[in-house]
Amino acid sequence: MTKIKHHLNDALLMAYSAGTLPEAFDLTVAAHLSMCDECRAAAESFDATGGALMDDLDTLDLSDDSFAATLRLIESAPTVSAPRKRTKGVLPAPVQDFIGGDLEAVRWRSIGMGVKQAIIPTAPNATARLLYIPAGCAVPDHGHRGTELTLVLQGAFQDETDRFGPGDIEVANEDLYHTPVADIGEDCICLAATDAPLRFRSLLPRLAQPFLRI
Amino acid sequence: MPDLQHQTALDWTDHIHRIRAQDQAAFKEVFAHFAPRVKAFLVKSGADLQMAEECTQEVMATVWTKAGMFDPSRASVSTWIFTIARNRKIDMLRKRRRPEPEDLFWGPEEEPLAEDAVVLQQETKRLAEAIRALPEKQRHLVEKAYFGDLSHTEIAEETGLPLGTIKSRIRLALDRLRHQLK
């Protein structure tokens, strides 16, 4: 795999560790961490921060029966579920968990100009989708009201800021208007998460927006 | 030589290893120390007392059942239990498992290097001391980020936490693990 150049920022890593991100963002961060040990190490050091903070809290007593109740839970627990197998597919393990398989399980819907998408059902405060951009094609130029995370899973795209290859994640906010164009060599597959509707420049995608849930 | 405090952190690692071997006495000590902290964390992040009590029992039961996956070259016992508590909290709110990265863990054949574990435990201790020593205002912001009401857009892109050293130790542990998994 080519070297990952675009990483998550501290704010997102910390919020992921604290457990305060919307589910669609959790999914995208978890997918990037599956591909990027640099950010995984950073995320785990934020976990260490959480552990240190928890250590320092004023403790709260448990009910008298608590330890016995925990032992009963352990006894009645099903045998430990086996850890997930490492996958060789295009989609990272956490995405496969949501979709129930690799690319073959994705139900694409055309959104025009060759571009396809598949919404991944998550909690409603943010949206996650897989995007399929044929080689050389573009996603209509758009801006953002909130934050948009775009993780490349296959192929590459180029926009006004830089080129993004497999494992790279672009963090876009209000000040970025961009037109992502897929590399000519290969179709590009991305996982994108947004916490507010995108803002399209041209009328046609704007009209289609409510139907496409972009 | 590790001083007494470092020794304490290492002792918990040893407890988890004993729990792997079904040692109930070790589990009772881990429970006595950590369960009241887990409960405090859950209440502080918005759970009511009843929910926090039940959730804490589930978290501690997970400590027992997942003891085999604890990796002392990447996390202290506090860190590990924090992640279990955080995940359980989210699962209860969403009624669905929190998206987690691909699992990376040592198989039964190989274990992380003892030296890596010792250094990581010491670095975790140092980080805890550094967090305690943060200026009041900054510490308050970090606590707000972890215990509730600060969104990712309200967190500074550079948090100012001294995570450089611990991050490179974890990175090293991940490299060794990846090498072993090949």
HADDOCK unambig.tbl for C-alpha pairs under 7 A between the chains (distance, minus, plus):
assign (segid A and resid 9 and name CA) (segid B and resid 157 and name CA) 6.03 0.50 0.50
assign (segid A and resid 10 and name CA) (segid B and resid 157 and name CA) 5.26 0.50 0.50
assign (segid A and resid 10 and name CA) (segid B and resid 158 and name CA) 5.89 0.50 0.50
assign (segid A and resid 10 and name CA) (segid B and resid 159 and name CA) 6.48 0.50 0.50
assign (segid A and resid 11 and name CA) (segid B and resid 152 and name CA) 5.51 0.50 0.50
assign (segid A and resid 11 and name CA) (segid B and resid 155 and name CA) 5.21 0.50 0.50
assign (segid A and resid 11 and name CA) (segid B and resid 156 and name CA) 5.84 0.50 0.50
assign (segid A and resid 11 and name CA) (segid B and resid 157 and name CA) 4.84 0.50 0.50
assign (segid A and resid 12 and name CA) (segid B and resid 152 and name CA) 5.71 0.50 0.50
assign (segid A and resid 15 and name CA) (segid B and resid 145 and name CA) 6.85 0.50 0.50
assign (segid A and resid 15 and name CA) (segid B and resid 152 and name CA) 5.50 0.50 0.50
assign (segid A and resid 18 and name CA) (segid B and resid 145 and name CA) 6.66 0.50 0.50
assign (segid A and resid 18 and name CA) (segid B and resid 146 and name CA) 4.62 0.50 0.50
assign (segid A and resid 19 and name CA) (segid B and resid 86 and name CA) 6.39 0.50 0.50
assign (segid A and resid 19 and name CA) (segid B and resid 90 and name CA) 6.98 0.50 0.50
assign (segid A and resid 20 and name CA) (segid B and resid 151 and name CA) 6.76 0.50 0.50
assign (segid A and resid 21 and name CA) (segid B and resid 152 and name CA) 6.94 0.50 0.50
assign (segid A and resid 26 and name CA) (segid B and resid 99 and name CA) 5.98 0.50 0.50
assign (segid A and resid 27 and name CA) (segid B and resid 99 and name CA) 5.11 0.50 0.50
assign (segid A and resid 30 and name CA) (segid B and resid 99 and name CA) 6.10 0.50 0.50
assign (segid A and resid 30 and name CA) (segid B and resid 100 and name CA) 5.24 0.50 0.50
assign (segid A and resid 30 and name CA) (segid B and resid 101 and name CA) 4.43 0.50 0.50
assign (segid A and resid 31 and name CA) (segid B and resid 101 and name CA) 6.02 0.50 0.50
assign (segid A and resid 33 and name CA) (segid B and resid 101 and name CA) 5.76 0.50 0.50
assign (segid A and resid 34 and name CA) (segid B and resid 101 and name CA) 4.86 0.50 0.50
assign (segid A and resid 34 and name CA) (segid B and resid 102 and name CA) 5.11 0.50 0.50
assign (segid A and resid 37 and name CA) (segid B and resid 171 and name CA) 6.78 0.50 0.50
assign (segid A and resid 37 and name CA) (segid B and resid 174 and name CA) 6.99 0.50 0.50
assign (segid A and resid 38 and name CA) (segid B and resid 171 and name CA) 6.57 0.50 0.50
assign (segid A and resid 41 and name CA) (segid B and resid 167 and name CA) 5.39 0.50 0.50
assign (segid A and resid 41 and name CA) (segid B and resid 170 and name CA) 5.40 0.50 0.50
assign (segid A and resid 41 and name CA) (segid B and resid 171 and name CA) 5.17 0.50 0.50
assign (segid A and resid 42 and name CA) (segid B and resid 167 and name CA) 5.52 0.50 0.50
assign (segid A and resid 45 and name CA) (segid B and resid 163 and name CA) 6.41 0.50 0.50
assign (segid A and resid 45 and name CA) (segid B and resid 166 and name CA) 6.30 0.50 0.50
assign (segid A and resid 45 and name CA) (segid B and resid 167 and name CA) 5.57 0.50 0.50
assign (segid A and resid 47 and name CA) (segid B and resid 79 and name CA) 5.90 0.50 0.50
assign (segid A and resid 47 and name CA) (segid B and resid 83 and name CA) 6.72 0.50 0.50
assign (segid A and resid 48 and name CA) (segid B and resid 75 and name CA) 6.91 0.50 0.50
assign (segid A and resid 48 and name CA) (segid B and resid 79 and name CA) 4.85 0.50 0.50
assign (segid A and resid 48 and name CA) (segid B and resid 124 and name CA) 6.62 0.50 0.50
assign (segid A and resid 50 and name CA) (segid B and resid 79 and name CA) 6.76 0.50 0.50
assign (segid A and resid 50 and name CA) (segid B and resid 82 and name CA) 6.51 0.50 0.50
assign (segid A and resid 50 and name CA) (segid B and resid 146 and name CA) 6.69 0.50 0.50
assign (segid A and resid 51 and name CA) (segid B and resid 78 and name CA) 4.94 0.50 0.50
assign (segid A and resid 51 and name CA) (segid B and resid 79 and name CA) 4.08 0.50 0.50
assign (segid A and resid 51 and name CA) (segid B and resid 82 and name CA) 5.10 0.50 0.50
assign (segid A and resid 52 and name CA) (segid B and resid 78 and name CA) 6.95 0.50 0.50
assign (segid A and resid 52 and name CA) (segid B and resid 128 and name CA) 5.17 0.50 0.50
assign (segid A and resid 54 and name CA) (segid B and resid 37 and name CA) 6.24 0.50 0.50
assign (segid A and resid 54 and name CA) (segid B and resid 41 and name CA) 6.02 0.50 0.50
assign (segid A and resid 54 and name CA) (segid B and resid 82 and name CA) 6.94 0.50 0.50
assign (segid A and resid 55 and name CA) (segid B and resid 37 and name CA) 6.43 0.50 0.50
assign (segid A and resid 55 and name CA) (segid B and resid 78 and name CA) 6.83 0.50 0.50
assign (segid A and resid 57 and name CA) (segid B and resid 37 and name CA) 6.50 0.50 0.50
assign (segid A and resid 57 and name CA) (segid B and resid 40 and name CA) 6.65 0.50 0.50
assign (segid A and resid 58 and name CA) (segid B and resid 40 and name CA) 6.84 0.50 0.50
assign (segid A and resid 59 and name CA) (segid B and resid 36 and name CA) 4.95 0.50 0.50
assign (segid A and resid 59 and name CA) (segid B and resid 37 and name CA) 5.03 0.50 0.50
assign (segid A and resid 59 and name CA) (segid B and resid 40 and name CA) 5.57 0.50 0.50
assign (segid A and resid 60 and name CA) (segid B and resid 36 and name CA) 4.79 0.50 0.50
assign (segid A and resid 60 and name CA) (segid B and resid 37 and name CA) 6.64 0.50 0.50
assign (segid A and resid 60 and name CA) (segid B and resid 39 and name CA) 6.08 0.50 0.50
assign (segid A and resid 60 and name CA) (segid B and resid 40 and name CA) 5.26 0.50 0.50
assign (segid A and resid 61 and name CA) (segid B and resid 36 and name CA) 5.38 0.50 0.50
assign (segid A and resid 62 and name CA) (segid B and resid 36 and name CA) 6.33 0.50 0.50
assign (segid A and resid 62 and name CA) (segid B and resid 53 and name CA) 6.62 0.50 0.50
assign (segid A and resid 66 and name CA) (segid B and resid 57 and name CA) 6.81 0.50 0.50
assign (segid A and resid 70 and name CA) (segid B and resid 57 and name CA) 5.10 0.50 0.50
assign (segid A and resid 70 and name CA) (segid B and resid 58 and name CA) 6.93 0.50 0.50
assign (segid A and resid 70 and name CA) (segid B and resid 60 and name CA) 6.92 0.50 0.50
assign (segid A and resid 70 and name CA) (segid B and resid 61 and name CA) 5.77 0.50 0.50
assign (segid A and resid 73 and name CA) (segid B and resid 61 and name CA) 6.45 0.50 0.50
assign (segid A and resid 74 and name CA) (segid B and resid 61 and name CA) 5.46 0.50 0.50
assign (segid A and resid 80 and name CA) (segid B and resid 65 and name CA) 6.24 0.50 0.50
assign (segid A and resid 83 and name CA) (segid B and resid 103 and name CA) 6.75 0.50 0.50
assign (segid A and resid 84 and name CA) (segid B and resid 103 and name CA) 6.44 0.50 0.50
assign (segid A and resid 86 and name CA) (segid B and resid 102 and name CA) 6.81 0.50 0.50
assign (segid A and resid 93 and name CA) (segid B and resid 101 and name CA) 6.95 0.50 0.50
assign (segid A and resid 93 and name CA) (segid B and resid 102 and name CA) 5.29 0.50 0.50
assign (segid A and resid 94 and name CA) (segid B and resid 99 and name CA) 5.64 0.50 0.50
assign (segid A and resid 94 and name CA) (segid B and resid 100 and name CA) 5.99 0.50 0.50
assign (segid A and resid 94 and name CA) (segid B and resid 101 and name CA) 6.02 0.50 0.50
assign (segid A and resid 94 and name CA) (segid B and resid 102 and name CA) 6.55 0.50 0.50
